[in-house]
């Protein structure tokens, strides 16, 4: 099969380059480095005197071996086990050992602890709980519990990445906490993926800290994930990326349409959570498609849409689907980059429905409608994205563009990082109408650069490059 990046207006271009003009630590001098590249007969707009065509970040052998470990049979077993609890409604029984959300919570904790035993002390499993008082869709006080595995980073533990699925379920009436609500796709699929990654990552040593979470209260109003996000924010935790997996279990839509090799990545644009002045400036400088969430989605495409995962990634320029919501929302509200993965063609007869047969149609979120091999491939997308984030240096900080001069140059600057894995910085760019980065130029271990390319014609980003070859997500520059 042919693996490609799914995004409207994508242009595959051939890059040409002549020279780079860059500034080092000296205040004024500009040095020119001449670099010769093959001339291009069909250069894309805007014509560029520097840079090369951007290449995807291919997985190294370690990551390839990890991806091979993702097991569809394990995922199937986890989904069927979660379904066996009858209902996992947030308001359901929390003390019955066989039925209800409490039984599911305890089983998830035991599974995570089982995997953590092979981590040589790197993994810590905890239940994060709080009492939610009467509120929207909460008619009486209820304990909401997140089951979390935290794998401490080996070299940069203060940098954190989060991945979640929600283990609560529901039927048609959101307050019906007694009827069977199997929640096989929504969202045992996402939780099973998280468990499988917890199993695989327990035997590895990620450079950065990874939190793998099964959260609750999603169907009631995103309570568990919001609590987790706020707890991290209140402790000033540096979360550089959050991946939410919700309804990732089926490759077949309600009209029978099949797309078993695509996953959607929902990425928010301008947000009401951004400071008013910065939000207004973002619009005036054309940065509405370069929010941290959208840079995270682009990064996922670069590292996870390939033959090693077997998947394409369709970036959707929206927070979420119409009339729906997801656990990435609370992280975005806390100021963290976050995206949501969801299957490309949903079948709404299998979501939020009482189990029944009506006019020959089977309703209900049953395990028989889950494609376990598809979930495994989505698991590979998450693992490739998560590991590539963790092993790259931290993102470039304080990236700015100098707009004081009326000329055809672009002057970018940023803070020089202190990461021991940091090798250099790379400037990436694309036409203003292109959805993904098309050109790149490695400028070395410097904190500023001047490019002979007009700041008015393209979208720029700056990213860190590690000694191990991993690259961070790009950061969009604001005027200094």
Protein Blocks (a to p, Z undefined) as FASTA:
>chain_A
ZZddddehiacdddddfbdcdddfbfkbccdddddddddfbdcddddfedcddddddddf
klmmmmmmpcfklmmmmmmmmmmnopacfklcfkbmkgcjklmmmmmmmmmmmmmmmnno
maccddddddddddehiabccdddddddddddfklmmbccdddddfbdcdfblmlckbcc
fklmlomkmmmmmmmmmmmmmmpccfbdcdddddehklnnommmmmmmmmmmmnopacfb
dcddehjlbcbdfkopacfkbccdddddddfkbcfklmmmmmmnopmmmcfklmmmmmmm
mmmgcfknopacddddbfbdehiacfklmmmmnopacdddddfbdcfklgoiacddeehi
agdjdfklpcfklmmmmmmmmmmmmmmmmmpccddehiacdfkbgcfbdcddddddfbfk
lmbdcdddddfkbfbdfbdcdebjafbdcddbdfklpccddddddfkopacdddddddZZ
